[in-house]
C-alpha cells in the first residue's frame, strides 16, 4: 500500500503483519485496515487503525508474544510504526451482536506497545467499516464472514457517542486550557461527529456533506 504522506507505511504494515502471523501461527486468520485509512480521511495526524482476525481467543502466551512484536515495530521509529492502533478479535465474536460494546478485546492504543482489554473496537461502527470500506491486507473477504450492520444499531451508537461528546464539550467551554480549546481537540470533535454517523450523512445541493444528527445534538446548546 503506497501512501504519499508516509512512504514507510507499506513496509511497516508488511513487517507488522508478518510478525503477527509468525507469533500466532495457525491461530492467525486475517489482517485488515479500518479507521481513516479505510474511509479515506487519513491525514498527517491520523493513527493507523488495524484489526487482526483470529480463529480463537488469544492465549496468555500469544498475548506475551504479540507484546514483543508491537515493541519491535514501534522501535522502527517512523510515524506509522509509532502510531498503530487496533484490536484482535476472534471469529466467534464477529457476529455476536449481543456482545457489541460489552465484550473487551485485546487492544493496543495509539502510540502504545502494551496490549490491554478494551471495547474500543468492539463497536458497531468498526463492524460497519470492516464490512463496507475496510481494506483487506491478507485474509478472507469479511463480507463472507460478517453480517451487514443494521442501520438502527449504527445510528443508535452514533447518537450515544455524539451525546457523550457534547457533554464533554460543554463542560469545557469556560476552561482556558480545556481539551476542546486546542486545535487537536476541536478537530477531534468535528471528525468524531463525521465518523460516527455514516448512516446519517446528507449531501446538500452545493455538494457539502453534513450530518444533521451530529449538528443538532452538538450545537443545540449554543442556539439563541
Secondary structure, DSSP 8 states (H G I E B T S, - for coil): ---SS-TTHHHHHHHHHHHHHHHHGGGEEEEEE-THHHHT---TT--EEEEEEESS---HHHHHHHHHHHHHHHTT-SHHHH-EEEEEEEHHHHT-GGGTTTS-EEEE-TT---EEEESTT-SHHHHHHHHTT-EEEES--GGGTS----HHHHHHHHHHHHHHHHHHHHHTTT-TT-GGGSHHHHHHHHHHHHHTTGGGEEE-TTS-EEEHHHHHHHHGGG--
